C-alpha cells in the first residue's frame, strides 16, 4: 500500500486545526514514525502519512502496511516505538483493531497525539479509547510542540516555521479536558473481559482469541477505593502500568499526595504485588501518613522467589500496611466496585486453591524478619 511522505501546507493547516467544532473535516490524516533500537527499516519507511481510502480508515491502512512492510524485517522480540500524529482520534472500529493489535504485539509501544477527539460524547467511543490505554497506548492531545514537530516532519513547509492559528492553546485546553474526562470516567471501571484476564490468579491464562502467543501476558493494574471518614461517597479509580512510564503504584501515590488526606481508609486491589521500588515508596507514604489505613490485596505475587522482592513485601508489612493475597471475598468486592455491580462475579476454576497457595507463600515471606515495633 502506497502512502505519501508529507502533506501539502494547506492540507495540514485545514485538517490539523484543533477546532472545538470542526465542520467539513471528514477525512483523517495519520502521520507516523517508527523507531527501534535495531530497526533495519529503510529511511523512507520510518515515517509517512496515511489517510482514509474509501471505506478503509487511516489506522487500518497503517496496520496493513505495518504487517506487510515492518513486521517482516523486525526480529522476534525486538522493541519498536510507534508515534502517531492524527487529525482525528480513532473511531470505535479502529480503536478496537489497534487495541487488539497491541494486545498481541507486546514489543510494540504506541503514542497517539490527536488534534481533535472523535465523537467525544459517545459512550462506546469513550470505552474504546480507554481500551486503547488499557492495552498500553498513550493518548495525548496535541499542543504547540506537537503541531511544530508534525509541521517540521510531515509537511512540505519550504523551510518556513509553523505559524500557530488563533486560539490554538485555548482549543488544546478544551481537547485535553475532554480527553481527561473520558479517561477518568471510563478508567474508573474495568471491562469484564479485562478483569477476568488480568485479575485471574492462575499461573497462566489462555487468551480469549487465538494469537501468536499461547498464553496471555498480564499487566499491572491498581484499583483503589478511598473512604472518607465523614461518610461521603468513596473515591474510586483504576490505574495501569504504561510502557516507558511510571508504574501504576507510583501513579497511585502521586494521586494520593495531590490530596490532603487524613484519617481515611484506602483499599487497593493489585493484579501483581509491587516491585521493590514501589513497595519502598508505598511504605514511605504510610510512614508520612500514620493516620491512614492502607490495605493492599494482590491477585498474584510478582517474582516472589527473589530476595529483593521479598524484602519489598516485608517493608510494606512492617510499615503498617495491611498486605494480603486476594481471595473470593476480595475478588467479589473488586468486581462489584470496579467492574459490574449489576452482575454476580463468576469465580474461575481453582480460584480458592490458587489463593491458598499464594497466601502460604506470602506468610513465609513475612517470616523473613520481625515487624517494626
C-alpha positions as CSV (number, residue, x, y, z in Angstrom):
1,X,0.0,0.0,0.0
2,X,1.5,3.3,-1.1
3,X,1.5,6.3,1.2
4,X,2.7,9.9,0.8
5,X,5.7,11.1,2.8
6,X,4.4,14.6,3.5
7,X,1.3,16.8,3.4
8,X,0.7,20.0,1.4
9,X,0.7,23.1,3.6
10,X,-3.0,23.9,3.0
11,X,-3.9,20.3,3.8
12,X,-2.0,20.4,7.0
13,X,-3.5,23.7,8.3
14,X,-7.0,22.7,7.3
15,X,-7.2,19.2,8.7
16,X,-4.9,19.5,11.8
17,X,-6.5,22.7,13.1
18,X,-7.7,21.8,16.6
19,X,-11.1,23.5,16.4
20,X,-13.7,22.7,19.1
21,X,-16.3,22.2,16.3
22,X,-14.5,21.1,13.1
23,X,-17.0,21.2,10.2
24,X,-16.2,19.8,6.8
25,X,-13.2,17.8,8.0
26,X,-14.4,14.3,7.3
27,X,-11.1,12.7,6.4
28,X,-8.5,11.5,9.0
29,X,-4.8,12.0,8.4
30,X,-2.3,9.9,10.3
31,X,1.4,10.9,10.3
32,X,3.6,8.2,11.7
33,X,7.1,7.5,12.9
34,X,8.5,4.0,13.5
35,X,11.7,3.6,15.6
36,X,13.6,0.7,17.1
37,X,16.9,0.0,18.7
38,X,18.0,-2.4,16.0
39,X,15.4,-1.5,13.4
40,X,16.7,-2.2,9.9
41,X,13.9,-0.3,8.1
42,X,15.0,1.9,5.1
43,X,14.7,5.6,5.8
44,X,11.6,6.1,3.6
45,X,9.7,3.5,5.7
46,X,10.5,5.1,9.1
47,X,7.9,7.8,8.6
48,X,5.0,8.7,6.4
49,X,1.3,9.7,6.1
50,X,-1.9,7.7,5.7
51,X,-5.4,9.0,5.1
52,X,-8.8,7.3,4.7
53,X,-9.0,5.4,1.4
54,X,-12.7,4.7,0.6
55,X,-14.0,2.5,3.4
56,X,-10.5,1.8,4.8
57,X,-9.6,4.2,7.6
58,X,-6.2,5.6,8.0
59,X,-5.5,3.5,11.1
60,X,-6.4,0.3,9.2
61,X,-4.1,1.4,6.3
62,X,-1.3,1.7,8.8
63,X,-1.9,-1.7,10.3
64,X,-2.0,-3.3,6.8
65,X,1.2,-1.5,5.9
66,X,2.9,-2.4,9.2
67,X,2.1,-6.1,8.9
68,X,3.3,-6.2,5.3
69,X,6.4,-4.0,5.5
70,X,7.7,-3.8,9.1
71,X,6.9,-7.0,10.9
72,X,8.8,-8.9,8.2
73,X,12.1,-7.1,9.0
74,X,11.8,-6.9,12.8
75,X,13.5,-9.7,14.7
76,X,11.3,-11.6,17.2
77,X,11.0,-9.7,20.5
78,X,12.7,-6.5,19.1
79,X,11.2,-3.5,20.7
80,X,9.6,-1.0,18.4
81,X,8.2,2.5,19.2
82,X,5.5,4.0,17.0
83,X,4.3,7.6,17.2
84,X,1.1,8.9,15.5
85,X,0.1,12.5,14.9
86,X,-3.6,12.4,14.0
87,X,-6.1,15.0,12.8
88,X,-8.9,12.9,14.5
89,X,-8.6,10.3,17.3
90,X,-9.5,6.7,16.2
91,X,-13.2,5.8,15.8
92,X,-14.7,2.8,17.7
93,X,-13.8,0.2,15.0
94,X,-10.3,1.4,14.5
95,X,-9.6,1.8,18.3
96,X,-10.7,-1.8,18.8
97,X,-8.5,-3.1,16.0
98,X,-5.5,-1.1,17.3
99,X,-6.1,-2.3,20.8
100,X,-6.3,-6.0,19.6
101,X,-3.1,-5.4,17.7
102,X,-1.3,-4.0,20.8
103,X,-2.6,-7.0,22.9
104,X,-0.8,-9.4,20.5
105,X,2.4,-7.4,20.0
106,X,3.9,-6.8,23.4
107,X,7.2,-5.5,22.0
108,X,5.4,-2.5,20.4
109,X,4.7,0.8,22.1
110,X,2.3,3.4,20.7
111,X,1.9,7.1,21.4
112,X,-1.1,8.8,19.8
113,X,-1.1,12.6,19.5
114,X,-4.6,13.8,18.4
115,X,-5.6,17.2,17.3
116,X,-9.3,16.5,17.9
117,X,-11.3,13.7,19.6
118,X,-13.9,11.9,17.5
119,X,-17.5,11.6,18.9
120,X,-16.4,12.7,22.4
121,X,-19.9,12.3,23.8
122,X,-20.4,8.7,22.6
123,X,-20.1,6.2,25.5
124,X,-18.9,3.4,23.1
125,X,-16.3,5.7,21.7
126,X,-15.1,6.6,25.1
127,X,-14.9,3.0,26.1
128,X,-12.8,2.1,23.1
129,X,-10.4,5.0,23.7
130,X,-9.9,3.7,27.3
131,X,-9.4,0.2,25.9
132,X,-6.5,1.6,23.9
133,X,-5.0,3.0,27.0
134,X,-5.6,-0.3,28.9
135,X,-3.6,-2.1,26.2
136,X,-0.6,0.3,26.7
137,X,-1.3,3.1,24.2
138,X,-0.6,6.6,25.4
139,X,-3.3,9.1,24.4
140,X,-2.3,12.8,24.2
141,X,-4.0,16.0,22.9
142,X,-1.7,17.9,20.5
143,X,-0.4,21.2,21.8
144,X,2.0,23.7,20.2
145,X,5.2,21.5,20.5
146,X,3.4,18.6,18.8
147,X,2.0,20.8,16.0
148,X,5.5,22.1,15.4
149,X,7.0,18.6,15.2
150,X,4.3,17.4,12.9
151,X,4.7,20.5,10.6
152,X,8.5,20.1,10.5
153,X,8.5,16.4,9.8
154,X,5.3,15.8,7.7
155,X,4.5,19.0,5.7
156,X,6.0,20.5,2.6
157,X,6.9,23.6,4.5
158,X,9.6,25.1,2.2
159,X,11.7,25.7,5.3
160,X,9.1,28.0,6.8
161,X,8.4,27.8,10.5
162,X,5.0,26.7,11.8
163,X,2.6,29.6,12.3
164,X,0.1,28.9,15.1
165,X,-3.5,29.8,14.4
166,X,-5.7,31.8,16.8
167,X,-6.8,30.1,20.0
168,X,-4.6,27.1,19.4
169,X,-3.7,26.8,23.1
170,X,-7.3,27.5,24.2
171,X,-8.5,24.8,21.9
172,X,-5.8,22.5,23.2
173,X,-7.1,23.0,26.8
174,X,-10.6,22.2,25.6
175,X,-9.5,19.0,23.8
176,X,-7.2,17.9,26.7
177,X,-10.0,18.4,29.3
178,X,-12.3,16.3,27.2
179,X,-9.7,13.6,26.9
180,X,-9.1,13.6,30.7
181,X,-12.9,13.4,31.3
182,X,-13.1,10.4,29.1
183,X,-10.2,8.6,30.7
184,X,-11.1,9.4,34.3
185,X,-14.8,8.5,33.9
186,X,-14.2,5.2,32.0
187,X,-10.9,4.0,33.6
188,X,-12.6,4.0,37.0
189,X,-14.3,0.8,35.8
190,X,-12.7,-2.3,34.3
191,X,-14.2,-4.2,31.4
192,X,-15.4,-7.7,32.3
193,X,-13.0,-9.4,29.9
194,X,-10.1,-7.3,31.2
195,X,-10.9,-8.2,34.8
196,X,-11.2,-12.0,34.1
197,X,-7.9,-12.0,32.2
198,X,-5.9,-9.6,34.3
199,X,-7.0,-10.5,37.9
200,X,-7.2,-14.2,37.3
201,X,-4.9,-15.7,39.9
202,X,-4.0,-18.8,37.9
203,X,-0.3,-19.2,37.0
204,X,-1.2,-18.8,33.3
205,X,-4.4,-17.9,31.4
206,X,-5.2,-18.5,27.8
207,X,-6.2,-15.5,25.6
208,X,-9.9,-15.2,24.5
209,X,-8.9,-15.2,20.9
210,X,-6.1,-17.3,19.3
211,X,-2.9,-15.1,18.9
212,X,0.7,-15.8,18.2
213,X,1.4,-16.3,21.9
214,X,0.0,-19.3,23.6
215,X,-0.7,-17.5,26.9
216,X,-2.0,-14.1,27.7
217,X,0.6,-11.7,29.1
218,X,-0.9,-9.8,32.1
219,X,-0.2,-6.3,33.1
220,X,-0.2,-4.3,36.4
221,X,-3.4,-2.7,37.4
222,X,-4.2,-0.8,40.7
223,X,-7.8,-0.4,41.6
224,X,-8.3,1.8,44.6
225,X,-11.1,2.9,46.8
226,X,-10.7,5.8,49.3
227,X,-13.3,6.0,52.0
228,X,-13.5,9.4,53.7
229,X,-14.3,9.4,57.5
230,X,-17.3,11.7,57.1
231,X,-19.5,9.2,55.2
232,X,-19.0,10.9,51.8
233,X,-19.1,9.0,48.6
234,X,-16.0,6.8,48.2
235,X,-13.4,7.9,45.6
236,X,-12.6,5.1,43.1
237,X,-10.1,4.8,40.3
238,X,-8.1,2.3,38.2
239,X,-4.5,2.8,37.1
240,X,-2.4,0.9,34.7
241,X,1.3,0.5,34.1
242,X,2.1,2.0,30.7
243,X,5.2,1.2,28.6
244,X,8.0,3.6,29.2
245,X,6.1,5.4,32.0
246,X,5.7,5.1,35.8
247,X,4.4,2.0,37.5
248,X,0.7,2.1,38.5
249,X,1.6,2.2,42.2
250,X,3.6,5.4,41.7
251,X,0.7,6.9,39.7
252,X,-1.5,6.0,42.7
253,X,0.9,7.6,45.2
254,X,1.1,10.8,43.0
255,X,-2.7,11.0,43.1
256,X,-2.9,10.4,46.9
257,X,-0.2,13.0,47.5
258,X,-2.1,15.6,45.5
259,X,-4.9,15.4,48.1
260,X,-5.0,16.4,51.7
261,X,-5.6,13.1,53.3
262,X,-6.3,12.4,57.0
263,X,-7.9,9.5,58.8
264,X,-9.1,7.8,55.6
265,X,-9.2,4.1,54.7
266,X,-7.8,3.1,51.3
267,X,-8.3,-0.3,49.8
268,X,-6.2,-1.3,46.8
269,X,-6.6,-4.3,44.6
270,X,-3.5,-5.2,42.5
271,X,-3.1,-7.7,39.7
272,X,0.6,-8.1,40.7
273,X,2.3,-7.4,44.1
274,X,4.6,-4.4,44.0
275,X,8.2,-4.4,42.7
276,X,10.8,-3.5,45.4
277,X,10.9,0.2,44.4
278,X,7.1,0.6,44.5
279,X,7.0,-1.3,47.8
280,X,9.5,1.0,49.4
281,X,7.7,4.1,48.2
282,X,4.4,2.8,49.5
283,X,6.0,2.1,52.8
284,X,7.4,5.6,52.9
285,X,3.9,7.1,52.1
286,X,2.5,5.1,55.0
287,X,5.2,6.4,57.3
288,X,4.4,10.0,56.3
289,X,0.6,9.4,56.8
290,X,0.4,7.3,60.0
291,X,-3.3,8.1,60.5
292,X,-4.3,6.5,57.1
293,X,-5.4,2.9,57.0
294,X,-4.0,1.4,53.8
295,X,-5.0,-2.2,52.7
296,X,-3.3,-3.8,49.7
297,X,-4.6,-7.1,48.2
298,X,-2.7,-8.7,45.4
299,X,-4.1,-11.2,43.0
300,X,-0.6,-12.7,42.3
301,X,2.9,-12.4,43.8
302,X,5.4,-10.8,41.4
303,X,8.9,-12.5,41.4
304,X,8.2,-13.8,44.9
305,X,11.2,-16.1,44.8
306,X,13.7,-13.2,44.5
307,X,15.1,-11.8,47.7
308,X,14.8,-8.2,46.7
309,X,11.0,-8.6,46.0
310,X,10.6,-10.5,49.3
311,X,12.2,-7.6,51.2
312,X,10.0,-5.2,49.4
313,X,6.9,-7.1,50.6
314,X,8.3,-7.2,54.1
315,X,8.8,-3.4,54.0
316,X,5.1,-3.0,53.3
317,X,4.0,-5.2,56.2
318,X,6.5,-3.6,58.6
319,X,5.3,-0.1,57.7
320,X,1.8,-0.9,59.0
321,X,0.2,-1.5,55.6
322,X,-2.2,-4.4,55.6
323,X,-0.8,-6.7,52.9
324,X,-2.6,-9.9,51.8
325,X,-3.5,-12.1,48.8
326,X,-6.9,-11.7,47.2
327,X,-9.4,-14.5,47.9
328,X,-13.0,-14.9,46.9
329,X,-14.3,-12.0,49.1
330,X,-11.8,-9.6,47.7
331,X,-12.3,-10.7,44.1
332,X,-16.1,-10.3,44.6
333,X,-15.7,-6.9,46.2
334,X,-13.3,-5.8,43.4
335,X,-15.8,-7.0,40.8
336,X,-18.7,-5.2,42.5
337,X,-16.9,-1.9,42.9
338,X,-14.8,-1.7,39.7
339,X,-16.5,-3.9,37.1
340,X,-20.2,-4.5,37.2
341,X,-22.3,-4.3,40.4
342,X,-25.4,-5.5,38.5
343,X,-24.0,-8.9,37.6
344,X,-22.7,-11.6,40.0
345,X,-19.0,-12.4,40.0
346,X,-18.3,-15.9,38.4
347,X,-15.2,-17.5,40.1
348,X,-12.8,-19.3,37.7
349,X,-11.6,-22.8,38.3
350,X,-9.2,-23.3,41.3
351,X,-9.6,-19.7,42.5
352,X,-9.6,-20.7,46.2
353,X,-6.8,-23.3,45.7
354,X,-4.6,-20.7,44.0
355,X,-5.3,-18.1,46.7
356,X,-4.5,-20.6,49.4
357,X,-1.2,-21.4,47.8
358,X,-0.2,-17.7,47.3
359,X,-1.3,-16.9,50.9
360,X,1.1,-19.6,52.2
361,X,3.9,-18.1,50.1
362,X,3.2,-14.6,51.5
363,X,3.2,-15.9,55.1
364,X,6.6,-17.4,54.6
365,X,7.9,-14.1,53.1
366,X,6.5,-12.2,56.1
367,X,8.5,-14.5,58.4
368,X,11.8,-13.2,56.9
369,X,12.0,-10.8,59.8
370,X,10.0,-9.4,62.7
371,X,7.8,-6.4,62.2
372,X,8.9,-3.0,63.3
373,X,7.7,-2.1,66.8
